[in-house]
Amino acid sequence: MHIIIKENLHDKKFIEERTEGFAELEAVVKNYLPEKVSELTVVPVQILYDVARLYAEAPNAVIVYTLGITEHICGTYNVMSTANMAMITGHLGRMGNGVTTGIQVTDKVQPVMIWMSIHHASTPTNELTVHAFDPISQTGEYKIFAVQLEKLA
């Protein structure tokens, strides 16, 4: 987000009309210089720039995340960051744009069942069964649920 804002690739109209708190977000991401992020993530600085530009300048973009970003004590923040990225670039509310979770098909559940991760601050899902705890949402950090898929006529 630092690069997108610094290079003026953010969607000012979308931000003004459909978001709030942009100034606060901008103040936070100013501290995440590409060099610092590169050190933390081991992703070369040039790739950070290339990916930021590619995403921000794409006419349509969808972020699909899976358990990899959600199974951490900061999982809620990770998901919120993907939403913030979509909002500052205007990649929400239009066909072919958005943020969504992927699905994991597994042989550990009945056929036509899948497991999906969820993060919802107002629902204390798995609070009693999971030891990791998110202090912001006040819920267990690792949350999954089963969904049954049925073919529509």
N, C-alpha and C positions, 0 to 999 in steps of 0.2 A: 504494500500500500504506500510505503514511503516513496518508492520510485514513481508509481502512478500519479501521486499527488505532486511530487517535485517536478515531474515532466509535464504537468498540466494535462494528463490523460484522463482525469476523472470527469464524470458527467455532471457538470454544475447544475444543469436544469433539473435532472432527476433528483439530485441531492436536495436542492432548494424546495422542490415541490413535494417530495415523498419521504424525506428522512428528517431526523432531528439529531442533534449532538455531533454534527460534523466537526465543529471547531475543537471539541474535546478529543475526538479521534485523531484529527490532524496533529494536535499537540503531542499525543502519545507516539504516533508513528514517526515523528521527527527524530526521536531518539534511536530509532532502528535503522541506522545507516547501513547501506548495502555491505560495507566491509565488515561491520559487526555481525550482521545476519550471516554472512559467508563464514565467519569464524565459528558461529554457533551451529550452523547446519552442514558445513563442509561443501556447500554448493558454491561453485565459483561465481564471483561477482558478475561477470559478463552473462552468465546463464540467468541470474536473478533479473538483470535488465531485460534480456531477451524474452523471458517468460512474462514479465510484467507488461511489456509492450504488446506482446502477442495477445494476451488476455484482454487488456484494456481496449485495444484497437479492433478486436474481433466484432463483427456485426452481431453475432449471437455466440453465447458461451454458457455452458452448464458446468457447474462444479458437482461432481459425484464423489462423495466421501464414503468410507467404510469404517470398519471397526478400528483401523489403524490410528485414526485421529481421535477416536472417542474413548478408548480404553486407557486413559491417563487421568490423573487427578485434575488436569487442566482440560479435560475433554470438552466440557461445556464451552470454555473459552475458545477452543479450537473450532468448534462448530459455529460459534458466534462470529469468529474471524472470517470464515468462509462467507457468511451472510453479509458481513461488512464489505468484503471484497466485491461481492455482486452488487451491493447497493451503490458503492462509490463509482462503479463503472456503468451503472444503469442496466445491468444484466439480470433484471427481475421484472415480472409483470408483463412479459411479452413471450409469445410462442418461440420456443427454441432457446430460452434463457432460464436460469434459475440455479437453485442449490437443492440437492436431494441426496438421500442416503442410498447407497447401493444395497443389494440384497445378497445374502449368503445362502446358497442352497447346500444342504448338508444331508448325509445319510443317517444322521443321528435322530432325526424326527420322521414322522410318518410321510409317505409319499404325498406330494402336492403341498407340503408344508415348508415354509422357509423361516429363517430367523433374521430379524432386523434389529439394529441398535436404535435406541431412542434417547433423546434428551429433552425433557420437558420440565421446566422448573416448578410447575405447579402440581406435579404428580409425584409423590414419593415412591416411585417404582423401585422395587428390590431393596428398599431401605433396611429391611430386617435381615436380608440374606447376603449382602455384599459388604465387605469390610472397608473398601475404599469409599470415601465420603467427600462430596463436593460442598464446600462451605458456602458457596453462593446460592446454589439451588436447594441446598439442604436435603439432598437426596444421595442415594448410593450412586457411585460414578458409573458402574458398568451395568447397563440396562438393556435387556433384549426381550423380544416377545415373538411369539409364533403367529404366523398369518397363514390362513388356508387360501389357496388359489383355486378358483373355480372357473371353468370355461363358460362364457356367456353364450346364450343361444344365438 
